[in-house]
Amino acid sequence: MNKIRLSRIFRFETAHALQGYDGACRRIHGHSYKLVVTIIGEPLLDELHPKNGMVMDFGDLKKIVSEQVVKPFDHALLLNQTAPADLVAQLRKNDEKLVLFPYQPTCENMLLYIRDRLQESLPDNIGLHSLQLSETENSFAEWFAADNIRN
């Protein structure tokens, strides 16, 4: 067995507000997010295949993450679906890119959402090893598959 980890960095701009939060983040504000996606698998061993020697083509990984995460989140406003109806109506009237979640759009919950989207989209022979989502230069959340194995 020769498992190899591949990582790729993605960046996107997203705004959110934490409804009911007791600090400044209850107000709409934005972040320049950095997402590090690490997958794990074995390199393909087929000299006749164009992807010979690769766990996964970085371009294929980029396409999946861009479609499942970057495009939906980039320049969007993420709010809890319990946000005031008049605010949501005004944002929709103004044709804002609005994403409503059934939970608080914290860095941690965004990471779990991203995990679910990517696990559904990766090929069967590729595992999602870890994710790191940085909200600021100094603050980030991480998810590791190994931390979530139940014995």
Backbone as CSV, one residue per row, in Angstrom:
resi,resn,N_x,N_y,N_z,CA_x,CA_y,CA_z,C_x,C_y,C_z
1,MET,0.854,-1.180,0.000,0.000,0.000,0.000,0.898,1.241,0.000
2,ASN,0.619,2.165,-0.880,1.394,3.399,-1.000,0.458,4.598,-1.030
3,LYS,-0.078,4.934,0.111,-0.997,6.070,0.195,-0.216,7.377,0.107
4,ILE,-0.745,8.289,-0.686,-0.145,9.603,-0.874,-1.233,10.647,-0.609
5,ARG,-0.846,11.727,0.048,-1.760,12.849,0.275,-1.438,13.961,-0.714
6,LEU,-2.467,14.529,-1.293,-2.336,15.696,-2.163,-3.130,16.835,-1.554
7,SER,-2.578,18.031,-1.608,-3.281,19.203,-1.077,-3.326,20.295,-2.134
8,ARG,-4.413,21.048,-2.093,-4.549,22.204,-2.982,-5.217,23.316,-2.179
9,ILE,-4.788,24.552,-2.450,-5.313,25.727,-1.751,-6.300,26.455,-2.644
10,PHE,-7.392,26.896,-2.034,-8.430,27.662,-2.729,-8.710,28.919,-1.922
11,ARG,-9.099,29.972,-2.605,-9.426,31.242,-1.945,-10.757,31.760,-2.461
12,PHE,-11.534,32.348,-1.550,-12.794,32.963,-1.947,-13.171,34.037,-0.940
13,GLU,-13.969,34.969,-1.401,-14.444,36.089,-0.579,-15.901,35.830,-0.229
14,THR,-16.206,35.842,1.051,-17.570,35.555,1.497,-17.906,36.428,2.694
15,ALA,-19.163,36.858,2.743,-19.665,37.599,3.897,-20.607,36.697,4.692
16,HIS,-20.710,36.967,5.967,-21.673,36.246,6.799,-22.024,37.112,8.002
17,ALA,-23.006,36.666,8.725,-23.390,37.286,9.993,-23.823,36.159,10.918
18,LEU,-23.472,36.272,12.184,-23.818,35.248,13.162,-24.970,35.761,14.017
19,GLN,-26.145,35.383,13.608,-27.366,35.837,14.268,-27.400,35.407,15.735
20,GLY,-27.662,36.363,16.620,-27.750,36.077,18.043,-26.410,36.008,18.747
21,TYR,-25.330,36.150,18.027,-23.998,36.108,18.605,-23.795,37.335,19.491
22,ASP,-22.980,37.200,20.533,-22.805,38.294,21.493,-21.563,39.148,21.219
23,GLY,-21.083,39.141,19.997,-19.918,39.948,19.644,-20.125,40.647,18.315
24,ALA,-19.062,41.255,17.819,-19.139,42.045,16.586,-19.539,41.216,15.368
25,CYS,-19.293,39.928,15.390,-19.597,39.084,14.230,-21.093,38.855,14.022
26,ARG,-21.917,39.448,14.876,-23.365,39.376,14.641,-23.765,40.279,13.479
27,ARG,-22.879,41.221,13.146,-23.133,42.128,12.027,-22.585,41.526,10.737
28,ILE,-23.176,41.870,9.626,-22.688,41.395,8.330,-21.273,41.910,8.124
29,HIS,-20.384,40.995,7.805,-18.978,41.323,7.566,-18.390,40.255,6.646
30,GLY,-17.243,40.527,6.069,-16.669,39.598,5.118,-15.297,39.101,5.516
31,HIS,-14.902,38.017,4.866,-13.591,37.410,5.082,-13.004,37.002,3.741
32,SER,-11.703,36.992,3.676,-10.975,36.386,2.567,-10.594,34.990,3.032
33,TYR,-11.426,34.027,2.698,-11.221,32.651,3.160,-10.125,31.960,2.360
34,LYS,-9.386,31.094,3.063,-8.420,30.205,2.430,-8.802,28.793,2.843
35,LEU,-9.004,27.942,1.866,-9.386,26.554,2.102,-8.274,25.643,1.591
36,VAL,-7.778,24.778,2.473,-6.800,23.767,2.077,-7.517,22.423,2.085
37,VAL,-7.570,21.793,0.922,-8.206,20.492,0.763,-7.104,19.457,0.579
38,THR,-7.114,18.427,1.422,-6.135,17.348,1.310,-6.874,16.040,1.083
39,ILE,-6.524,15.391,-0.006,-7.109,14.084,-0.337,-6.040,13.020,-0.139
40,ILE,-6.474,11.757,-0.131,-5.540,10.650,0.041,-5.947,9.501,-0.867
41,GLY,-4.950,8.855,-1.432,-5.214,7.710,-2.302,-3.900,7.113,-2.763
42,GLU,-3.998,6.117,-3.618,-2.820,5.470,-4.176,-2.625,5.918,-5.609
43,PRO,-1.392,6.169,-6.006,-1.134,6.550,-7.389,-1.598,5.457,-8.358
44,LEU,-2.153,5.873,-9.478,-2.577,4.957,-10.525,-1.346,4.318,-11.151
45,LEU,-1.372,3.020,-11.276,-0.257,2.289,-11.877,-0.743,1.625,-13.159
46,ASP,-0.768,2.404,-14.225,-1.213,1.929,-15.527,-0.497,2.762,-16.580
47,GLU,0.579,2.194,-17.146,1.402,2.959,-18.076,0.648,3.402,-19.324
48,LEU,-0.481,2.807,-19.613,-1.263,3.194,-20.783,-2.272,4.301,-20.479
49,HIS,-2.447,4.612,-19.197,-3.422,5.631,-18.792,-2.736,7.006,-18.741
50,PRO,-3.387,8.057,-19.230,-2.762,9.389,-19.212,-2.522,9.942,-17.801
51,LYS,-3.181,9.404,-16.791,-3.003,9.865,-15.411,-2.094,8.921,-14.625
52,ASN,-1.315,8.112,-15.332,-0.397,7.163,-14.698,0.493,7.884,-13.692
53,GLY,0.596,7.313,-12.495,1.447,7.868,-11.450,0.779,8.912,-10.583
54,MET,-0.460,9.250,-10.890,-1.181,10.291,-10.127,-2.193,9.674,-9.174
55,VAL,-2.314,10.275,-8.000,-3.425,9.947,-7.108,-4.694,10.549,-7.719
56,MET,-4.582,11.807,-8.120,-5.675,12.525,-8.789,-5.050,13.714,-9.495
57,ASP,-5.538,14.029,-10.649,-5.069,15.199,-11.379,-5.463,16.444,-10.580
58,PHE,-4.499,17.337,-10.314,-4.807,18.563,-9.570,-5.911,19.359,-10.259
59,GLY,-5.960,19.318,-11.582,-7.009,20.014,-12.323,-8.390,19.445,-12.038
60,ASP,-8.478,18.125,-11.877,-9.761,17.491,-11.543,-10.205,17.879,-10.130
61,LEU,-9.245,17.932,-9.202,-9.563,18.355,-7.841,-10.036,19.804,-7.842
62,LYS,-9.345,20.646,-8.593,-9.738,22.054,-8.694,-11.165,22.188,-9.219
63,LYS,-11.505,21.420,-10.222,-12.855,21.488,-10.804,-13.925,21.119,-9.769
64,ILE,-13.689,20.043,-9.029,-14.659,19.595,-8.024,-14.834,20.647,-6.936
65,VAL,-13.731,21.136,-6.364,-13.819,22.107,-5.269,-14.411,23.430,-5.767
66,SER,-14.048,23.832,-6.963,-14.597,25.074,-7.515,-16.109,24.979,-7.670
67,GLU,-16.591,23.865,-8.201,-18.036,23.691,-8.415,-18.797,23.542,-7.104
68,GLN,-18.246,22.793,-6.162,-18.976,22.461,-4.937,-18.843,23.506,-3.828
69,VAL,-17.760,24.306,-3.861,-17.498,25.218,-2.753,-17.280,26.655,-3.219
70,VAL,-16.289,26.854,-4.064,-15.884,28.216,-4.406,-16.993,28.969,-5.126
71,LYS,-17.554,28.402,-6.179,-18.608,29.108,-6.926,-19.819,29.445,-6.059
72,PRO,-20.335,28.510,-5.249,-21.492,28.865,-4.414,-21.183,29.911,-3.329
73,PHE,-19.955,29.890,-2.783,-19.618,30.777,-1.663,-19.015,32.109,-2.072
74,ASP,-18.292,32.148,-3.190,-17.542,33.353,-3.532,-18.472,34.538,-3.785
75,HIS,-18.206,35.632,-3.086,-18.991,36.871,-3.158,-20.465,36.635,-2.826
76,ALA,-20.693,35.736,-1.875,-22.041,35.466,-1.385,-22.144,35.932,0.066
77,LEU,-23.372,36.085,0.511,-23.672,36.377,1.914,-24.297,35.132,2.510
78,LEU,-23.685,34.591,3.556,-24.181,33.397,4.230,-24.896,33.810,5.505
79,LEU,-26.146,33.373,5.614,-26.952,33.678,6.795,-27.658,32.423,7.276
80,ASN,-27.995,32.416,8.560,-28.853,31.388,9.121,-30.241,31.577,8.524
81,GLN,-30.919,30.486,8.205,-32.247,30.582,7.596,-33.284,31.232,8.520
82,THR,-32.918,31.429,9.787,-33.820,32.116,10.712,-33.570,33.634,10.724
83,ALA,-32.775,34.118,9.779,-32.528,35.566,9.678,-33.865,36.279,9.476
84,PRO,-33.965,37.537,9.889,-35.228,38.273,9.747,-35.753,38.241,8.299
85,ALA,-37.013,37.916,8.165,-37.635,37.768,6.844,-37.549,39.044,6.018
86,ASP,-37.669,40.202,6.666,-37.597,41.455,5.900,-36.195,41.678,5.335
87,LEU,-35.159,41.269,6.064,-33.786,41.376,5.579,-33.584,40.462,4.374
88,VAL,-34.025,39.226,4.502,-33.888,38.251,3.417,-34.639,38.733,2.180
89,ALA,-35.849,39.255,2.383,-36.647,39.759,1.254,-35.941,40.917,0.558
90,GLN,-35.371,41.834,1.331,-34.676,42.983,0.730,-33.428,42.531,-0.028
91,LEU,-32.698,41.592,0.532,-31.506,41.083,-0.146,-31.876,40.399,-1.458
92,ARG,-32.937,39.632,-1.443,-33.386,38.964,-2.671,-33.899,39.977,-3.688
93,LYS,-34.593,40.994,-3.204,-35.090,42.058,-4.090,-33.926,42.763,-4.783
94,ASN,-32.818,42.914,-4.061,-31.630,43.571,-4.606,-30.754,42.612,-5.417
95,ASP,-31.242,41.391,-5.619,-30.519,40.368,-6.391,-29.146,40.070,-5.805
96,GLU,-29.055,40.053,-4.472,-27.803,39.697,-3.809,-27.615,38.181,-3.857
97,LYS,-26.373,37.738,-3.863,-26.054,36.311,-3.827,-26.146,35.868,-2.373
98,LEU,-27.254,35.247,-2.044,-27.586,34.893,-0.664,-27.652,33.376,-0.528
99,VAL,-26.991,32.860,0.507,-27.046,31.432,0.818,-27.574,31.311,2.243
100,LEU,-28.713,30.638,2.389,-29.311,30.436,3.711,-29.015,29.016,4.187
101,PHE,-28.533,28.907,5.418,-28.183,27.618,5.992,-29.103,27.297,7.161
102,PRO,-29.324,26.011,7.430,-30.147,25.612,8.575,-29.370,25.663,9.887
103,TYR,-28.242,26.342,9.884,-27.395,26.459,11.057,-26.638,27.782,10.986
104,GLN,-25.958,28.097,12.045,-25.155,29.314,12.107,-23.965,29.188,11.128
105,PRO,-23.720,30.165,10.261,-22.632,30.052,9.286,-21.254,30.387,9.881
106,THR,-20.879,29.638,10.908,-19.554,29.787,11.515,-18.522,29.092,10.640
107,CYS,-17.276,29.363,10.904,-16.185,28.695,10.194,-16.299,27.178,10.386
108,GLU,-16.633,26.753,11.585,-16.742,25.327,11.887,-17.866,24.670,11.084
109,ASN,-19.035,25.310,11.060,-20.160,24.736,10.314,-19.930,24.788,8.814
110,MET,-19.273,25.832,8.338,-18.935,25.889,6.921,-18.023,24.718,6.556
111,LEU,-17.086,24.412,7.440,-16.156,23.309,7.206,-16.902,21.972,7.098
112,LEU,-17.876,21.745,7.960,-18.656,20.506,7.896,-19.494,20.437,6.618
113,TYR,-20.035,21.564,6.202,-20.781,21.631,4.949,-19.866,21.302,3.770
114,ILE,-18.675,21.884,3.764,-17.698,21.638,2.702,-17.312,20.163,2.683
115,ARG,-17.082,19.594,3.856,-16.757,18.164,3.947,-17.821,17.316,3.271
116,ASP,-19.079,17.584,3.590,-20.175,16.799,3.017,-20.224,16.930,1.504
117,ARG,-20.082,18.145,1.000,-20.132,18.373,-0.455,-18.990,17.649,-1.163
118,LEU,-17.798,17.699,-0.590,-16.651,17.081,-1.245,-16.691,15.561,-1.151
119,GLN,-17.098,15.030,-0.009,-17.164,13.571,0.121,-18.145,12.977,-0.883
120,GLU,-19.210,13.693,-1.186,-20.191,13.231,-2.175,-19.650,13.317,-3.598
121,SER,-18.665,14.166,-3.842,-18.212,14.468,-5.204,-16.901,13.808,-5.610
122,LEU,-16.107,13.369,-4.651,-14.820,12.760,-4.984,-15.016,11.354,-5.548
123,PRO,-14.120,10.930,-6.442,-14.196,9.549,-6.943,-14.091,8.545,-5.796
124,ASP,-14.628,7.352,-6.010,-14.670,6.329,-4.959,-13.287,5.921,-4.452
125,ASN,-12.271,6.020,-5.293,-10.933,5.579,-4.883,-10.127,6.675,-4.189
126,ILE,-10.746,7.838,-3.971,-10.074,8.970,-3.336,-10.765,9.271,-2.012
127,GLY,-9.988,9.400,-0.950,-10.538,9.755,0.353,-10.272,11.215,0.670
128,LEU,-11.165,11.812,1.417,-10.941,13.165,1.918,-10.173,13.018,3.220
129,HIS,-8.936,13.478,3.243,-8.077,13.321,4.412,-8.304,14.425,5.434
130,SER,-8.289,15.692,4.957,-8.446,16.807,5.883,-8.829,18.073,5.141
131,LEU,-9.352,19.005,5.915,-9.725,20.334,5.431,-9.250,21.354,6.446
132,GLN,-8.809,22.485,5.953,-8.479,23.607,6.822,-9.104,24.847,6.207
133,LEU,-9.924,25.542,6.979,-10.578,26.753,6.503,-10.132,27.918,7.371
134,SER,-9.407,28.854,6.739,-8.920,30.044,7.444,-9.878,31.192,7.187
135,GLU,-10.332,31.784,8.272,-11.237,32.923,8.195,-10.436,34.229,8.146
136,THR,-9.322,34.230,8.842,-8.395,35.351,8.828,-6.989,34.772,8.719
137,GLU,-6.009,35.631,8.665,-4.620,35.176,8.586,-4.241,34.347,9.811
138,ASN,-4.872,34.620,10.948,-4.491,33.987,12.208,-5.513,33.020,12.788
139,SER,-6.656,32.837,12.128,-7.722,32.016,12.701,-8.236,31.024,11.670
140,PHE,-8.267,29.749,12.073,-8.757,28.724,11.159,-9.354,27.566,11.931
141,ALA,-10.148,26.765,11.215,-10.714,25.533,11.756,-10.217,24.385,10.884
142,GLU,-10.083,23.201,11.491,-9.611,22.038,10.751,-10.543,20.851,10.986
143,TRP,-10.637,20.011,9.967,-11.357,18.750,10.048,-10.423,17.669,9.523
144,PHE,-10.293,16.575,10.275,-9.481,15.434,9.863,-10.361,14.177,9.875
145,ALA,-10.312,13.411,8.802,-11.084,12.173,8.732,-10.719,11.244,9.880
146,ALA,-9.426,11.148,10.197,-8.965,10.237,11.252,-9.551,10.565,12.622
147,ASP,-9.894,11.835,12.837,-10.481,12.236,14.115,-11.944,11.806,14.235
148,ASN,-12.522,11.369,13.144,-13.949,11.104,13.103,-14.274,9.641,12.803
149,ILE,-13.325,8.759,13.032,-13.548,7.312,12.847,-14.070,6.769,14.163
150,ARG,-15.176,6.089,14.061,-15.768,5.496,15.278,-15.366,4.029,15.344
151,ASN,-14.868,3.642,16.496,-14.439,2.246,16.693,-15.547,1.418,17.272
